[in-house]
Amino acid sequence: MTEDDGKSSDQAALQARLDQLSAAIRRVEEEKFAAESLTPERKGFSRSMRVGLNAVSEFLGAILVSAFVGWQADQWLGTQPWLLVFLTGLGVAVGFYNVYRVAKPKGPLGGKTLDRDA
């Protein structure tokens, strides 16, 4: 056995190992690409659900908190049901504003504006 035979067998072993590693990397990249190809559809649905649930919670939270504050103020001041009615109406208005604020489209700045004067 000569030195060239030893080098060629080492080269063949290294080439076989390189082929195995290349195949493993290719397989991992294909799996990653397949996982990412499903993501945009799920991202859109997830974002829509998040925005919708956030809008509903903002709306209901504003109404419930203002109604509770109005009810407690009526109990404390003895003005039933006027503060409850007034603050519940105010809570509905604030709830609609919150829904508008949450659902309005965001621009390239993420809803922020450039303030050139500041």
N, C-alpha and C positions, 0 to 999 in steps of 0.2 A: 504494500500500500504506500503510495507516494504522498507527498505533501499536497499536491494538487487535488488528489482524490478526497483528502480530508477537508480542504477548503470548499470544494464543490458540494460535499455532503452538508457542511455547515450552511452554505449559501442556500441549498435546497430546503433545509430545515427553517432557516430564517424567512425564506420566501413563503413557505407553507403557513408559518405563524402570521406573517403579514397579511396573507390572504384571509385567514380566519378573523383577524382584527378588522380588516376592511369590511368583511361581510357583517360582523357584529355592529360596526358603526353605521353601516347602511341600514340595517334592520332597525336600530334605535331611531335614526333620522326619519325613516318611513313611519314608524309608530308615532313619533312626535308630530309629523306633518298630518297624519290622520286625526290625531286628537285636536290639533289646531284648526282643522278644516270644519269641525262641528261647532267651534266656539262662537263665531259671529252670530249665528242664529240664536244660541242660548244667551249670549250677551245682550242682544236686543230685547229678548223676552224678560230676562232678569232685570234689566234696567227699567223696562216699562212697569213691571210689577213693583219695583222699589219706589218709583216715582208715584205710582197710584196709591200704594199703601201709605206713603209719606203724606200725600195730599189729604187722604181720608183722615189720618190721625191728626194732622194739623187742624182740619176743619172741626172734627168732633172735640178735640182738646180745647179749642177756643170757646166753643159753645158750652161745654160742660163746666169749664173753669169759671166762665163769666156767670153762668146760671147759679153755680154754687156760691159764688161771692155775692150775687144779688140776693139769694135766699138767706144767707147768713146776715147780710146787712139789713134785710127786712125784719128778721127776727130781733136783731139788736136795736133797731130804731123804731120798730113797730109800724112800718109803713107798707104792710102786705097789700098787694102783690106788686107794687109799682117799681121798686128797684129790681125785683126779679125780672119783670117784663122788660124794663129799660136795658138792663145789663145783658139779658139774653139776646135782645135785638142787636146790641153792640157786639156781642160775641159772634153772632151770625155774620155781621159785616166784616169783622176781623178774620173770621174763618174763610170767607170768600177771598179776602185779600191774600191770606196765606196760601190758598189753593192757587191763585194766580201767580204768586211769587215762586212757588215750588214748580209749577208746570210751565212757566214761560220758557221759550227756547233760549238756550245759552249761546252766546256768540263765541268768537275765537278767543276771547279773553275770559271765558268762563262766567259770563254774567257781569263782569266788572267793566267799568268804563275808564278810558284814559282821562285823567284829570291833568290837563296841560297847565293849569294855573297854579297848581300846588307845587 
